[in-house]
Amino acid sequence: MVDFKKEALGIMDELVALRRDFHEHPELGFEEWRTSGKIKEFLTKEGIHFTDVAKTGVCGIIEGTMEGHENGKTIALRGDIDGLPIQDKKVCDYSSKIEGKMHACGHDAHTTILLGAAKLLNKNKHLIKGRVKLFFEPAEETIGGARFMIKEGVLENPHVDAVLGLHVTEDLDVGKIRLKSGVAFAASNPFTIKIKGKGGHGAYPHVAIDPIVMASQVILTLQTIVSREIAPVNPSVITVGSINGGTAQNIIPDEVILKGIIRTLTPEDREYAKKRLEEVVSSVCKAMRGDYEIDIEESYPCLINNEKVIERVKKSAINILGEKNIEIQKASSMGVESFSYFAMERPAAFYFLGSRNISKNIVASAHNALFDIDEACIPIGVAIQCETAIKYLSEE
């Protein structure tokens, strides 16, 4: 078996240059034209076939040459490519050159890791019994490019049997990974509620219908869905993150708009929370003589890791890093991930790659203006993705 960590370290300078180039030129969702162009330029240089998908996304494919590859399986590796609307405040040679935009969540590293894996897998395609697809996903941070890629057929022709994804994390030291079988990330449902009352003078509330009081009651009552109606052993969150209404101290407005999000870890709790949210809003408004409009969006589903695929990742990581550097995540995260769309369709594994280095002061959290990674995590990610793909395809 090839020592993929050694091979990845052998192209470390190339990987670092790629990552820093992406970091200097972040692009937002479905605007990643330069990033997409760089990806295609790299794949072309390596002789890897690719197609455009989901506007700025790219789907590459590596055909194995091992005996029997024609009847082999197909595994996909995914890397997201978009940045965030954050002003980079780091002082370093590779800080963002684009005003108000930054790779503050590590997608530059994910893209680089996928390109590095593509290079090494293509070099060693005599070990591939089947095929490897390369999913460069746009707009992960916004509406989830994965679902558009799926709609455009990336999971077929050839049929994909499993999908791997990873995410750098600042709460785990470089040289370690964290993984979890089963439900790893929550489902989310953003919502907007318009509370309708009747405007009037603040001195005469009895001739008005106060939507601010109604909105206050709605916010408080919504919290009882989590605390009193969903089982305490099933984590869930209902957050109202925005309240807008009114123009002056002595004017009762006509309406108040609330915006928030539901996050749950089971399909049953997801449906129940949506149903009860509307019932609470309806009942409160009716009891207080008002009316309402409500919009509950269907956003990312739960991300469920397949037990067999995550175990394959674990074995590869132990071989590369040693068992002491493998951390098992006990609780599910209430965060969301668009990789979940792939995991809904195929057996999948998504894990965290440590990128923290306290000695280098690389500790800032994701979505922070000082976010950075220890680039030593990049060849580790490349090696784990390569070995997992090769081993998965060779196993019956």
C-alpha positions in Angstrom: 0.0 0.0 0.0 1.2 3.5 -0.8 2.2 5.7 2.1 -0.2 8.5 1.2 0.9 10.7 4.1 4.5 10.6 2.8 3.3 11.3 -0.7 1.2 14.2 0.5 4.1 15.7 2.4 6.1 15.4 -0.8 3.7 17.9 -2.5 3.4 20.1 0.6 4.8 23.2 -1.1 2.3 22.9 -4.0 -0.6 22.4 -1.5 0.3 25.4 0.6 0.6 27.6 -2.5 -2.8 26.4 -3.6 -4.4 27.0 -0.3 -2.9 30.5 0.1 -4.0 31.5 -3.4 -7.6 30.4 -2.6 -7.4 32.2 0.8 -6.3 35.4 -0.8 -9.1 35.4 -3.4 -12.3 34.3 -1.6 -15.6 34.3 -3.5 -19.2 34.0 -2.2 -21.7 31.3 -3.1 -22.4 30.8 -6.8 -19.8 33.6 -7.5 -16.8 31.3 -7.3 -15.7 31.8 -10.9 -12.0 32.4 -10.2 -11.9 29.5 -7.8 -13.7 27.2 -10.2 -11.3 28.2 -12.9 -8.3 27.4 -10.7 -9.8 24.0 -9.9 -10.3 23.2 -13.6 -6.8 24.5 -14.5 -5.3 22.1 -11.9 -7.4 19.1 -13.0 -6.5 19.7 -16.7 -2.8 19.8 -15.8 -3.2 16.5 -14.0 -5.1 14.9 -16.9 -8.3 14.5 -14.9 -11.6 14.7 -16.7 -14.2 17.1 -15.3 -17.6 18.7 -16.1 -19.2 21.9 -14.9 -22.1 21.5 -12.5 -24.4 23.7 -10.4 -23.2 26.9 -12.0 -19.7 27.3 -10.4 -19.3 23.8 -9.2 -17.0 21.1 -10.7 -17.3 17.4 -10.9 -14.1 15.4 -11.7 -13.7 11.7 -12.2 -10.7 9.4 -12.0 -11.0 6.0 -13.7 -9.1 3.2 -11.9 -6.9 0.8 -13.9 -6.6 -2.1 -11.4 -7.8 -5.4 -12.8 -11.5 -5.6 -12.5 -12.0 -1.9 -12.2 -14.7 -1.9 -14.9 -17.0 -3.7 -12.4 -15.8 -1.8 -9.4 -17.6 0.7 -7.2 -17.5 4.5 -7.2 -16.7 6.7 -4.3 -17.0 10.5 -4.3 -14.9 12.9 -2.3 -16.4 16.3 -1.6 -14.8 19.7 -0.9 -16.7 23.0 -0.6 -15.3 26.1 -2.3 -17.1 29.3 -1.2 -16.1 31.9 1.3 -17.9 34.3 3.7 -18.9 38.0 3.7 -16.4 38.8 6.5 -13.5 41.3 6.5 -10.2 39.4 7.0 -8.4 41.0 10.0 -5.4 38.7 10.0 -2.0 40.3 9.4 -0.1 37.8 7.2 1.2 37.4 3.7 -1.9 35.5 2.5 -4.7 37.4 4.1 -7.7 38.1 1.9 -7.2 40.6 -0.9 -10.9 41.0 -1.5 -12.6 43.6 0.6 -15.3 42.3 2.8 -14.8 38.6 1.8 -12.8 35.9 3.6 -12.3 32.2 3.8 -13.3 32.1 7.5 -14.5 28.5 7.5 -11.7 26.6 5.9 -13.2 25.9 2.5 -9.9 27.0 1.0 -8.3 24.1 2.8 -11.1 21.7 1.8 -10.7 22.6 -1.8 -6.9 22.2 -1.5 -7.2 18.8 0.2 -9.5 17.5 -2.6 -7.1 18.7 -5.3 -4.2 17.0 -3.4 -6.2 13.8 -3.2 -7.1 14.0 -6.9 -3.4 14.4 -7.8 -2.3 11.4 -5.7 -5.2 9.2 -6.6 -4.7 9.9 -10.3 -1.0 9.1 -9.9 -1.9 5.8 -8.2 -4.9 4.8 -10.3 -3.4 1.4 -10.7 -4.6 0.9 -7.1 -8.1 2.0 -7.8 -10.6 -0.8 -8.4 -13.4 1.3 -9.6 -13.7 5.1 -9.9 -13.3 8.2 -7.7 -15.5 11.2 -8.3 -14.5 14.7 -7.1 -17.3 17.0 -6.0 -16.2 20.7 -5.7 -19.4 22.2 -4.1 -20.4 25.8 -4.4 -22.6 27.8 -2.1 -22.3 25.6 1.0 -22.5 28.5 3.3 -25.8 29.8 1.9 -28.3 27.5 0.2 -26.3 24.4 -0.2 -24.8 23.7 -3.6 -25.0 19.9 -2.9 -28.7 19.7 -3.7 -28.2 21.4 -7.0 -25.3 19.1 -7.9 -27.5 16.1 -7.0 -30.3 17.4 -9.2 -27.9 17.7 -12.1 -26.9 14.1 -11.7 -23.5 13.9 -10.0 -24.5 10.8 -8.1 -25.1 8.9 -11.4 -23.3 8.0 -14.6 -21.5 6.3 -13.0 -23.6 5.5 -9.9 -21.9 6.7 -6.7 -21.8 4.1 -3.9 -20.4 6.3 -1.0 -19.4 9.9 -0.3 -16.6 11.2 1.9 -16.4 14.7 3.3 -14.3 16.5 6.0 -14.1 19.9 7.8 -11.2 21.5 9.5 -11.9 22.5 13.0 -10.2 25.0 15.4 -11.2 23.1 18.5 -9.0 20.1 17.7 -5.2 20.1 17.5 -3.5 19.5 14.2 -2.6 15.8 13.8 -5.9 14.6 15.2 -9.4 13.9 13.7 -12.8 13.6 15.3 -15.6 11.4 14.0 -19.1 10.1 14.9 -21.3 7.4 13.6 -25.0 8.1 13.2 -26.5 11.6 13.4 -23.6 14.0 13.4 -25.3 17.3 12.5 -28.8 18.8 13.0 -31.5 19.6 10.5 -32.5 23.3 10.2 -35.7 25.2 9.4 -35.4 29.0 9.2 -38.6 30.8 9.7 -40.1 34.3 9.3 -43.2 35.3 11.3 -45.2 38.5 10.6 -47.3 39.4 13.7 -50.2 41.7 12.5 -51.9 44.1 14.9 -53.5 47.5 14.6 -51.5 50.6 14.9 -52.3 53.4 17.3 -51.2 56.0 19.8 -49.0 54.7 22.7 -51.3 56.6 25.1 -54.4 54.8 24.0 -53.5 51.1 23.6 -57.1 50.0 24.1 -58.0 51.2 20.7 -55.1 49.5 19.0 -54.0 45.9 18.8 -50.3 45.8 19.9 -48.2 43.4 17.8 -45.1 44.0 20.0 -46.9 42.5 23.0 -48.1 39.6 20.8 -44.6 39.1 19.5 -43.2 39.0 23.0 -45.7 36.4 24.0 -44.9 34.3 20.9 -41.2 34.4 21.7 -41.7 33.2 25.3 -44.2 30.5 24.4 -42.0 29.1 21.6 -39.3 28.3 24.1 -41.7 25.9 25.9 -41.8 23.7 22.8 -38.2 22.7 23.5 -38.4 22.8 27.3 -41.7 21.1 27.7 -42.8 19.3 24.6 -39.7 17.6 23.0 -38.0 14.9 25.0 -35.1 16.2 27.0 -32.9 13.5 25.7 -33.4 14.8 22.1 -31.5 18.0 21.7 -33.4 20.7 19.8 -33.2 24.5 19.5 -35.7 27.2 18.6 -34.0 30.6 18.3 -35.5 33.9 17.5 -32.6 35.9 16.2 -34.3 39.0 14.8 -37.1 41.3 15.9 -38.2 44.3 13.8 -41.1 46.6 14.4 -42.1 50.1 15.4 -40.7 53.6 14.7 -41.1 55.7 17.9 -41.7 55.4 21.6 -45.3 56.6 21.5 -46.5 54.7 18.4 -48.0 51.2 18.4 -47.0 49.7 15.0 -49.2 47.7 12.7 -46.8 44.7 12.6 -43.7 43.1 14.0 -41.5 40.7 12.0 -39.6 37.9 13.8 -36.9 35.7 12.2 -35.4 32.6 13.6 -34.5 29.0 13.2 -35.4 25.5 14.3 -32.7 22.9 14.8 -33.5 19.3 15.5 -31.8 15.8 15.4 -34.7 13.5 14.4 -37.3 13.7 11.6 -40.1 13.3 14.1 -38.9 16.2 16.2 -38.4 18.3 13.1 -42.0 17.8 12.0 -43.4 18.3 15.5 -41.5 21.5 16.1 -42.7 23.0 12.7 -46.3 22.0 13.5 -46.2 23.4 17.0 -44.5 26.6 16.0 -47.4 27.5 13.7 -50.0 26.4 16.3 -48.3 28.6 19.0 -48.2 31.6 16.7 -51.8 31.1 15.6 -53.2 30.6 19.1 -51.3 33.6 20.6 -52.4 35.9 17.8 -56.0 34.8 18.0 -56.1 35.1 21.8 -54.8 38.7 21.5 -57.0 39.8 18.6 -54.3 39.8 16.0 -53.3 37.9 12.9 -50.1 36.5 11.4 -48.3 35.2 8.4 -45.6 32.5 8.7 -43.0 31.0 6.4 -41.0 28.0 7.5 -38.3 27.0 5.1 -37.0 23.5 4.4 -33.3 23.9 4.8 -30.5 21.3 5.5 -31.6 17.9 6.7 -29.8 15.9 9.4 -26.3 14.7 8.5 -26.3 10.9 9.2 -22.9 9.1 9.0 -23.1 5.5 7.7 -21.6 3.1 10.3 -19.6 1.1 7.8 -18.2 4.1 5.9 -17.2 6.0 9.0 -15.5 2.8 10.3 -13.5 2.7 7.1 -12.4 6.3 7.7 -11.5 5.4 11.3 -9.3 2.5 10.2 -7.5 4.6 7.6 -7.0 7.4 10.1 -5.6 5.0 12.7 -3.1 3.7 10.2 -2.0 7.2 9.3 -2.2 9.0 12.7 -2.3 6.3 15.3 -5.3 5.4 17.5 -4.4 7.9 20.2 -5.1 10.7 17.7 -8.6 9.6 16.8 -11.3 11.2 18.9 -14.9 9.9 19.0 -17.5 12.6 19.1 -20.1 11.7 21.7 -22.9 14.2 21.1 -24.4 15.4 17.8 -23.6 18.9 16.7 -26.5 21.4 16.5 -24.7 23.0 13.5 -25.7 22.2 9.9 -23.9 21.0 6.9 -24.9 20.8 3.2 -23.0 17.6 2.9 -26.2 16.2 4.5 -27.8 16.2 1.1 -25.2 13.8 -0.2 -25.6 11.7 3.0 -29.3 11.5 2.5 -28.8 9.9 -0.9 -25.8 7.6 -0.4 -23.9 5.9 2.5 -21.5 8.7 3.7 -18.9 9.7 6.2 -18.1 13.2 7.3 -15.5 14.0 9.9 -13.5 16.8 11.5 -9.8 17.4 10.8 -7.9 19.2 13.5 -6.3 22.5 12.4 -5.6 24.2 15.8 -2.0 25.0 16.9 -1.9 26.9 20.1 1.9 27.5 19.8 1.3 29.4 16.6 -1.7 31.2 18.0 -4.0 29.5 15.5 -7.0 29.3 17.8 -9.7 31.7 16.3 -13.1 30.1 15.7 -14.6 29.6 12.4 -16.6 32.6 11.0 -14.2 34.8 12.9 -12.2 37.6 11.2 -9.0 36.1 12.6 -9.7 32.5 11.5 -6.7 30.5 10.2 -5.5 26.9 10.0 -2.2 25.2 10.7 -1.4 24.1 7.1 0.1 20.9 8.5 -3.4 19.5 8.5 -3.7 19.6 4.7 -1.4 16.6 3.9 -3.2 14.7 6.7 -6.6 15.3 5.1 -5.2 14.3 1.7 -3.8 11.0 3.1 -6.9 10.0 4.9 -9.1 10.7 1.9 -6.8 8.8 -0.4 -6.4 5.7 1.8 -10.1 5.6 2.7 -11.1 5.8 -1.0 -8.6 3.1 -2.1 -9.5 0.7 0.8 -13.3 1.2 0.3 -13.1 0.4 -3.4 -11.0 -2.7 -2.8 -13.4 -4.2 -0.2 -16.3 -6.3 -1.2 
